[in-house]
């Protein structure tokens, strides 16, 4: 279908715009001994001759591409490096060691990488420049369970504690900000604690945002940022989702001691360790959305960009986008046909069934449900929802398409749209009819894109 081809072109253009390799090589350069960084209105210069060592550390789905860019720029000036990436997201690097580990539920590989990165950070001194590469997925890929000697009894959180806490948060529909709030308060490196380990070294931190609002203290759980969240807020999330029985006892004890003020809070704004860090946002959902809009216009569509902050339940977001599509089809209230409406953000799914899928596939299936109930049989409306990292939930798909033609295809295949929704089984539904979007690892990660085409 032509509209599906156009939607795919828009998504591909968005991925190209936020390629982390390009984002760095286009804005970072060497001028003699000086490392110059220029992003929009930001400019930073560092004289490498002032440092005896340059370390590269990092974690996230995009960090290998970022590392390759830095290697091509700095070459032998890099003394040592270690980054943790998701399985399948590695790049062949010369000066930076790459460890592959699990996402979204952390594993032993990631835990080992976290301990080694913490050890390297502790080696840093005032003659060390640390270049941190941070992108989405960094939280799960750098699990460092908090270990403390404490007057009320030692705290020895385990990887299993973090795994079980992550699973409980994902299953209850907690958003990424809530998940990361708890992660930060049970970690030895997140919430700015990595900066404490590196002190007194200076750091330049290249950050690719995968969170709505681009808050630096939330991306990868704020590895290189001061933390604005508190133990009290972490405990409030446990209460909000009634996770008392699902949270591991060690996690509950840690949060409880933190609320009582018996564990030091994560570093806050003004902490000396945070003053040594320069955080540079190199890419975001807005950049991807803008590229998709540019391509839509080049294809002849009148284009409307709604938001980079679409959140909430995937099914409700699908209803919202379907409502806009109907308005455009009937009244051209927002934009004239042929129209393309684009939104970005990151929704959630509260899992109640036993099926397989992700937030984008669930949104596409919910959109398909609306199409199936439409009095005009979904005429002239096409939809794609996809994750920019190429992995939607625990699947090998980035997302899925929807249109009236797919409603008919599903009927011919004997599939139930509502039954699949009830079982959270969007993956197998779209796999049966052949309309999953599979990109493979994209090596970037800036949330999701949702695109609707309405033709005359």
C-alpha positions in Angstrom: 0.0 0.0 0.0 1.4 3.4 -1.0 0.5 5.0 2.3 2.4 2.3 4.2 5.4 2.9 2.0 5.2 6.7 2.8 4.8 6.0 6.5 7.9 3.8 6.4 9.9 6.5 4.5 9.0 9.1 7.2 10.1 6.8 10.0 13.3 6.0 8.2 14.1 9.7 7.8 13.4 10.2 11.5 15.9 7.5 12.3 18.5 9.0 10.1 18.1 12.4 11.7 18.9 11.0 15.1 21.7 8.6 14.1 24.0 9.1 17.1 27.2 8.8 15.0 26.1 11.6 12.8 24.9 13.7 15.7 28.4 13.6 17.2 30.7 13.8 14.1 28.6 16.8 12.9 29.0 18.7 16.1 32.3 17.6 17.7 35.7 18.2 16.3 39.4 18.5 17.2 41.1 21.8 16.6 44.7 21.1 17.4 44.7 19.9 21.1 41.3 21.4 21.7 38.1 19.3 21.7 35.3 21.6 20.5 31.6 20.8 20.9 28.9 22.9 19.2 25.3 22.0 19.6 22.7 24.6 18.6 23.5 27.5 21.0 25.9 25.5 23.1 29.7 25.6 22.7 32.2 23.9 24.9 36.0 23.7 24.5 38.4 21.5 26.4 42.2 21.6 26.0 43.2 17.9 26.0 46.8 18.9 26.8 45.5 19.7 30.3 44.7 16.0 30.9 46.9 13.0 31.2 44.1 10.5 30.5 40.9 10.5 28.5 38.3 7.9 29.6 35.2 6.9 27.7 32.4 5.3 29.7 28.7 4.8 29.0 25.6 2.8 28.7 22.6 2.6 26.4 21.3 1.3 23.1 23.0 4.1 21.2 26.3 4.2 23.1 28.2 2.0 20.6 27.5 4.3 17.7 28.4 7.3 19.9 31.6 5.5 20.9 32.5 4.9 17.2 32.1 8.6 16.5 34.4 9.6 19.4 37.0 7.0 18.3 37.0 8.4 14.8 37.5 11.9 16.2 39.9 11.2 19.0 41.7 8.0 18.0 44.7 7.2 20.2 43.9 10.1 22.6 41.4 7.7 24.2 43.3 6.0 27.1 40.6 3.5 28.1 36.9 2.9 27.6 34.0 0.7 28.5 30.4 0.8 27.5 27.4 -1.5 28.1 25.0 -1.9 25.2 21.9 -4.1 24.5 22.5 -7.5 22.9 22.8 -6.9 19.1 23.7 -3.2 19.4 27.5 -3.6 19.5 30.0 -1.9 17.1 33.6 -3.0 16.4 35.6 -0.5 18.4 39.4 -0.1 18.8 39.9 1.8 22.1 36.6 1.3 23.9 35.5 -2.1 25.2 31.9 -3.0 24.5 29.9 -5.3 26.8 26.5 -6.6 25.6 23.8 -7.1 28.2 20.1 -7.5 28.6 17.3 -4.9 28.3 14.7 -4.1 29.8 15.3 -6.6 32.6 19.0 -6.4 33.6 21.3 -9.5 33.7 24.7 -10.5 35.0 26.6 -9.1 32.0 25.2 -5.7 32.7 25.9 -6.0 36.4 29.5 -6.9 35.7 29.9 -4.0 33.3 28.5 -1.7 36.0 31.0 -2.8 38.6 33.9 -2.4 36.2 32.7 1.1 35.1 32.4 2.1 38.8 36.0 0.9 39.3 37.3 2.8 36.3 35.4 5.9 37.5 37.1 5.6 40.9 40.5 5.7 39.1 39.8 9.2 37.8 41.6 12.2 39.2 41.9 16.0 38.4 44.1 15.1 35.4 41.4 12.8 33.9 38.8 13.9 31.4 35.8 11.5 31.3 33.6 11.4 28.2 30.3 9.7 29.2 28.0 8.4 26.5 24.4 8.1 27.8 21.3 7.0 25.9 18.0 5.2 26.4 18.3 1.8 28.0 21.2 2.8 30.1 19.3 2.1 33.3 18.8 -1.6 32.6 22.2 -2.0 30.9 24.1 -0.7 33.9 22.6 -2.3 37.0 24.6 -1.6 40.0 22.7 -2.8 43.1 23.3 -0.6 46.1 25.7 -2.0 48.7 26.2 -0.1 51.9 27.5 -0.8 55.4 24.8 0.6 57.7 24.4 0.9 61.5 21.0 -0.7 61.2 22.4 -3.6 59.3 24.3 -3.8 56.0 22.4 -3.2 52.7 23.3 -5.8 50.1 20.9 -5.5 47.2 21.3 -8.1 44.5 20.8 -8.2 40.7 17.7 -10.4 41.4 16.2 -7.7 43.5 16.6 -5.2 40.7 15.3 -7.7 38.1 12.2 -8.4 40.2 11.6 -4.7 40.9 11.9 -3.9 37.2 9.4 -6.6 36.2 6.9 -5.4 38.8 7.1 -1.8 37.6 6.8 -2.8 33.9 3.8 -5.0 34.5 1.8 -2.4 36.6 2.0 0.3 33.9 4.5 2.6 35.6 6.0 5.2 33.2 9.7 5.5 32.6 10.0 8.4 35.0 8.5 6.4 37.8 10.6 3.4 37.0 13.8 5.4 37.0 13.0 7.1 40.2 13.1 3.8 42.0 16.1 2.6 40.0 18.1 5.6 41.1 17.5 5.0 44.8 18.5 1.4 44.8 21.6 1.9 42.6 25.3 2.6 43.2 25.8 4.7 40.0 22.4 6.2 39.0 20.9 9.5 40.1 24.3 11.2 39.8 26.1 8.7 42.0 28.5 8.0 39.0 29.6 11.6 39.3 30.4 11.1 42.9 32.6 8.1 42.0 34.5 10.2 39.3 35.1 13.2 41.5 37.4 15.2 41.1 37.5 14.5 37.4 35.9 16.7 34.9 33.4 15.1 32.5 31.7 15.9 29.2 28.5 13.9 28.9 26.9 13.3 25.5 23.2 12.4 26.0 20.6 11.1 23.6 17.1 11.4 25.2 14.6 8.6 25.3 12.3 10.3 27.8 9.4 12.7 27.3 10.5 16.2 28.3 14.2 15.3 27.9 14.9 15.6 31.6 18.6 14.9 32.1 17.9 13.5 35.6 15.6 10.9 34.1 17.5 9.7 30.9 19.2 6.5 31.8 18.2 7.3 35.4 20.4 10.3 35.5 23.9 8.8 35.4 25.6 12.2 35.0 23.0 14.6 36.4 21.9 15.8 39.8 18.8 14.1 40.9 15.5 15.9 41.7 13.7 12.9 42.9 13.7 11.6 46.5 13.3 8.5 48.6 9.9 9.7 49.6 8.8 9.9 45.9 10.2 6.4 45.3 8.1 5.1 48.1 5.0 7.0 46.9 5.3 5.0 43.6 5.3 1.8 45.5 2.1 2.9 47.2 0.5 4.2 44.0 0.7 0.8 42.3 0.3 -1.2 45.5 3.6 -3.0 45.0 4.3 -3.8 48.7 4.1 -7.5 48.1 5.8 -7.5 44.7 8.8 -5.3 45.6 11.7 -7.4 47.0 12.2 -7.0 50.8 15.7 -5.6 50.3 14.3 -2.9 48.1 11.5 -2.0 50.5 14.0 -1.9 53.4 16.4 0.4 51.4 13.6 2.8 50.5 12.3 2.8 54.0 15.7 3.7 55.5 16.0 6.4 52.9 12.7 7.9 53.8 13.8 7.9 57.4 16.9 9.9 56.4 19.2 7.0 57.3 20.7 6.6 53.8 22.3 9.6 52.0 20.1 11.0 49.2 21.3 11.0 45.6 23.3 14.1 44.7 21.2 17.2 44.4 21.8 20.5 42.4 24.8 22.3 43.7 26.6 19.2 44.9 30.4 19.7 44.1 30.4 16.5 42.0 27.7 17.8 39.7 29.6 21.1 39.1 32.4 19.2 37.4 29.9 17.7 34.8 28.9 19.3 31.5 25.8 17.6 30.1 25.1 18.0 26.4 21.8 16.8 24.8 22.7 15.7 21.3 19.3 14.4 20.2 15.7 13.9 21.1 12.2 12.9 20.0 11.7 16.4 18.7 14.5 16.0 16.1 13.0 12.7 14.9 9.5 14.2 14.7 10.8 17.2 12.7 12.5 14.9 10.2 9.4 12.8 9.8 7.4 16.0 9.2 9.9 17.2 6.6 9.6 14.0 4.7 5.8 14.0 4.9 5.8 17.4 3.3 8.2 16.3 0.5 5.8 13.5 -0.2 2.9 16.0 -0.8 1.1 15.9 2.6 -0.1 18.8 4.6 1.5 18.1 7.9 0.6 18.8 11.5 3.0 18.0 14.4 0.9 17.4 17.5 3.3 16.9 20.4 6.6 15.2 21.5 4.9 14.4 24.9 2.2 11.8 24.2 2.0 9.6 27.2 -0.6 7.5 29.1 -2.1 4.2 28.2 -1.4 3.1 24.6 -5.1 2.3 24.0 -6.2 5.7 25.1 -3.6 7.4 22.9 -4.9 5.4 20.0 -8.4 6.7 20.6 -7.1 10.2 20.8 -5.3 9.9 17.4 -8.2 8.2 15.8 -10.5 11.1 16.9 -8.1 13.6 15.2 -8.1 11.4 12.0 -11.9 11.4 11.9 -12.0 15.2 12.3 -9.5 15.7 9.5 -11.4 13.2 7.3 -14.7 15.0 7.9 -14.0 18.6 8.5 -10.3 19.2 7.9 -10.4 21.0 11.2 -6.7 20.6 12.0 -5.1 20.3 8.5 -6.4 19.8 5.0 -6.2 16.5 3.1 -4.0 14.9 2.0 -2.9 15.1 5.6 -0.2 13.6 7.8 -0.5 14.0 11.6 2.5 13.1 13.6 3.1 12.7 17.4 5.9 11.5 19.5 6.3 10.3 23.1 6.2 7.1 25.0 3.0 5.4 26.2 2.6 2.5 28.6 0.7 -0.8 28.7 -0.9 -2.2 31.8 -0.5 -5.9 31.2 -3.5 -8.1 32.0 -3.2 -10.8 29.4 -0.8 -13.6 28.6 0.1 -12.5 25.1 3.2 -10.8 23.5 3.6 -7.3 22.3 4.8 -3.8 23.0 3.3 -0.3 23.5 3.4 0.6 19.8 1.9 -2.7 18.6 -0.8 -2.3 21.2 -1.5 1.2 20.0 -1.7 0.0 16.4 -4.1 -2.8 17.4 -6.3 -0.3 19.4 -6.3 2.0 16.4 -7.4 -1.0 14.3 -10.2 -1.6 16.7 -11.4 2.0 16.2 -11.2 1.5 12.4 -13.3 -1.7 12.6 -16.1 0.2 14.4 -16.1 3.2 12.0 -19.2 3.9 10.0 -17.1 4.6 7.0 -15.1 1.3 7.5 -12.0 3.3 8.2 -11.8 4.7 4.7 -8.7 6.7 3.7 -6.9 6.4 7.1 -3.5 4.7 7.6 -1.4 4.5 10.7 2.0 3.5 11.9 3.3 3.5 15.5 6.9 2.5 16.1 9.8 2.7 18.5 12.9 4.5 17.3 15.2 1.9 18.9 13.7 -0.9 16.7 12.5 -2.9 19.6 8.9 -2.6 20.9 8.7 -4.2 24.3 10.1 -7.7 24.5 9.8 -8.3 20.8 11.8 -8.1 17.6 9.4 -5.6 16.0 9.6 -1.8 16.1 5.9 -1.4 15.8 2.9 -2.1 13.5 0.6 -0.6 10.9 -3.2 -0.1 10.8 -5.7 0.5 8.0 -9.1 -0.6 6.8 -7.4 -3.2 4.6 -5.8 -4.8 7.6 -9.2 -5.0 9.4 -10.4 -7.1 6.4 -7.2 -9.2 6.3 -7.6 -10.0 10.0 -11.2 -11.2 9.5 -10.1 -13.4 6.6 -7.4 -14.8 8.9 -10.0 -15.6 11.6 -8.4 -13.2 14.1 -10.2 -11.3 16.8 -9.1 -7.7 17.2 -10.8 -7.3 20.6 -9.7 -10.8 21.8 -6.1 -10.0 20.9 -6.3 -6.7 22.8 -7.8 -8.3 25.8 -4.9 -10.8 25.9 -2.2 -8.1 25.1 -1.3 -10.2 22.1 -0.7 -7.6 19.4 2.6 -9.2 18.2 1.0 -12.5 17.1 -2.0 -10.7 15.6 0.1 -8.5 13.3 2.6 -11.3 12.7 -0.2 -13.5 11.3 -1.3 -10.8 8.8 2.3 -9.7 8.0 2.1 -6.1 9.1 4.7 -5.8 11.8 7.4 -3.2 11.2 10.8 -4.9 11.7 13.9 -2.7 11.4 16.4 -4.6 13.4 18.5 -2.7 15.9 18.6 1.0 14.9 21.5 2.0 17.2 19.5 5.0 18.4 16.7 5.6 20.9 14.5 8.7 21.1 11.1 7.3 22.2 8.3 6.6 19.7 6.6 8.1 16.7 2.9 7.8 15.8 1.9 8.8 12.3 -1.5 9.1 10.7 -2.2 9.6 7.0 -5.7 10.8 5.9 -6.2 11.0 2.1 -9.1 12.5 0.2 
